[in-house]
Amino acid sequence: MLTIIALTLNYERAKATNLRGQLVRNIGGTYRPLANVRVDFMVWNGTGWAPYSYAITGGDGFYYFLNFSPGLKFCVAVLGHYYPNQPLTIQNLSPQFYQDIPAIAT
């Protein structure tokens, strides 16, 4: 019985997709990564955006969200601004790959 449960959990994880994005700032025409900034992962609940999770950017400006089911509509929020303008949908990718969220320049 435990083997069946373990196989089921591994199968669900195999269908999950990982997301990544980057925050940058334009300084004199050069884009520099923004470190230690909170990025909120927002999901569409049918009537509006609801916070689901958050990440903090690393020294390279990248943030990551792991193990999401394909088909979920989402966006990210940084300092109260939602990105991108149109919601994205989580794709059905292998867990080894990342679905890239367009870079956010401030």
C-alpha positions as CSV (number, residue, x, y, z in Angstrom):
1,M,0.0,0.0,0.0
2,L,2.8,2.4,0.9
3,T,4.4,1.7,-2.5
4,I,1.3,2.7,-4.3
5,I,1.1,6.0,-2.4
6,A,4.7,6.7,-3.0
7,L,4.3,6.0,-6.8
8,T,1.2,8.2,-6.9
9,L,3.1,11.1,-5.2
10,N,6.1,10.7,-7.5
11,Y,3.7,10.7,-10.6
12,E,2.0,13.9,-9.5
13,R,5.4,15.5,-8.9
14,A,6.5,14.4,-12.4
15,K,3.6,16.5,-13.8
16,A,4.6,19.6,-11.9
17,T,6.3,22.6,-13.5
18,N,8.9,25.0,-12.1
19,L,8.9,28.7,-12.8
20,R,11.7,31.3,-12.7
21,G,12.0,35.0,-13.5
22,Q,14.4,37.9,-12.9
23,L,14.0,41.4,-11.6
24,V,16.4,44.1,-13.0
25,R,16.8,47.8,-12.8
26,N,17.7,50.1,-15.6
27,I,20.6,52.3,-14.5
28,G,22.0,54.5,-17.2
29,G,21.0,52.2,-19.9
30,T,22.4,49.1,-18.2
31,Y,20.2,46.5,-16.6
32,R,21.4,45.4,-13.2
33,P,19.9,42.6,-11.1
34,L,17.8,43.5,-8.1
35,A,18.6,41.4,-5.0
36,N,16.6,40.7,-1.9
37,V,13.2,41.8,-3.3
38,R,10.0,40.0,-2.5
39,V,8.0,38.6,-5.4
40,D,4.5,37.4,-4.8
41,F,3.0,34.5,-6.8
42,M,-0.6,35.3,-7.5
43,V,-3.2,32.8,-8.8
44,W,-6.6,33.6,-10.5
45,N,-9.4,32.4,-8.3
46,G,-12.2,33.2,-10.7
47,T,-13.0,36.6,-9.3
48,G,-9.6,38.2,-8.7
49,W,-5.9,37.6,-7.9
50,A,-5.1,35.8,-4.7
51,P,-1.7,35.5,-3.1
52,Y,-0.4,31.9,-3.1
53,S,3.3,32.0,-2.3
54,Y,6.3,34.3,-2.4
55,A,10.0,34.2,-3.1
56,I,13.0,36.5,-2.5
57,T,15.3,37.4,-5.4
58,G,18.9,36.2,-5.1
59,G,22.0,38.2,-5.8
60,D,21.5,37.6,-9.6
61,G,17.9,39.0,-9.4
62,F,16.4,35.6,-10.1
63,Y,13.4,34.1,-8.2
64,Y,12.0,30.6,-8.4
65,F,8.6,28.9,-7.7
66,L,8.6,25.1,-7.7
67,N,6.1,22.3,-8.4
68,F,3.0,23.9,-9.8
69,S,0.3,22.0,-11.7
70,P,-0.1,22.8,-15.4
71,G,-3.1,24.9,-16.5
72,L,-3.0,27.3,-13.5
73,K,-3.4,31.0,-14.4
74,F,-1.0,33.2,-12.6
75,C,1.0,36.5,-12.4
76,V,3.6,37.9,-10.1
77,A,3.4,41.0,-8.0
78,V,6.3,43.2,-7.0
79,L,5.7,46.2,-4.7
80,G,2.0,46.1,-5.5
81,H,2.4,46.0,-9.3
82,Y,1.2,43.0,-11.2
83,Y,3.3,41.5,-14.0
84,P,2.8,40.7,-16.8
85,N,-0.2,42.7,-18.0
86,Q,-1.9,39.5,-19.2
87,P,-2.1,36.5,-17.0
88,L,0.2,33.5,-17.8
89,T,-0.7,29.9,-17.7
90,I,1.5,27.2,-16.3
91,Q,2.7,24.9,-19.1
92,N,3.1,21.2,-18.9
93,L,6.9,20.9,-18.8
94,S,9.3,18.3,-17.4
95,P,10.4,19.0,-13.8
96,Q,14.0,19.4,-15.1
97,F,13.0,22.5,-17.0
98,Y,11.8,26.0,-16.0
99,Q,9.0,27.9,-17.5
100,D,10.5,31.4,-17.8
101,I,8.5,34.4,-16.6
102,P,9.4,37.5,-18.7
103,A,12.0,39.7,-17.0
104,I,10.7,42.6,-14.9
105,A,12.5,45.9,-15.3
106,T,11.9,48.7,-12.7
